Amino acid sequence: MSSPHLAAAAPSRAALPNLGFRCTGCGSCCRTLRAAVTHHDVSRLTAATGLPARDFVAWLAPDEVDMTGEPDAFVELAAGRRLMVLAQRAGGAACTFLGADELCRVHAARPRDCELWPFDPELDEAGGLARLPLLPTTACEADFEGANDAHELARAHARRERELAEYRARVATWNRFAARRRRFRHPVGDAAAFLAFVGCE
């Protein structure tokens, strides 16, 4: 059975003008932003690339990223609180998966945050799109000649929220263990131990 918002008529571009956003493949977001990832994202990328997580995951300290209002994504590691993100390629100029042609080399398996970028959907009570603001972009060369599907954006948002909730629950469990270990002066696990804990060795 389909959910109510899938049976309803899709909102028009007049109602949600940002549905017209169209990526032109300039690669700006992949050069200027860091994509936070969950264990679901990491598992998909490992399956798609054959690479171990350690080859494409990096860890940012709280002062290296603005995660205001989202403290549940920070993992307590031996080195301190860290956010799991996609690594940058040598020189730190872009995401490790950005190709020489400025296109994503793992587009089909890209993280949920990348899948929805730059949309920040707000859903109504039926699960359909109520508002579709755009997140701030930097030097983005996109235009508004596109035709995004409102229903698919709502589904993508729901997928991201579901996976993020599952990830946060695992992080919370890990962080409780970490706090207990610190209390009893036992070593706290490192990034490799956390990846193993969430099934992403």
HELIX and SHEET records of a PDB file:
HELIX    1   1 PRO A    4  ALA A    7  1                                   4    
HELIX    2   2 PRO A   17  GLY A   20  5                                   4    
HELIX    3   3 SER A   28  THR A   32  1                                   5    
HELIX    4   4 HIS A   39  THR A   49  1                                  11    
HELIX    5   5 ALA A   53  ASP A   55  5                                   3    
HELIX    6   6 PRO A   62  GLU A   64  5                                   3    
HELIX    7   7 PRO A   71  ALA A   73  5                                   3    
HELIX    8   8 HIS A  107  ALA A  109  5                                   3    
HELIX    9   9 ARG A  112  LEU A  116  1                                   5    
HELIX   10  10 ALA A  150  ARG A  183  1                                  34    
HELIX   11  11 ALA A  191  PHE A  197  1                                   7    
SHEET    1   A 3 VAL A  57  LEU A  60  0                                        
SHEET    2   A 3 GLY A  80  LEU A  86 -1                                        
SHEET    3   A 3 VAL A  75  LEU A  77 -1                                        
SHEET    1   B 2 GLU A 122  LEU A 123  0                                        
SHEET    2   B 2 LEU A 129  ARG A 131 -1                                        
END                                                                             
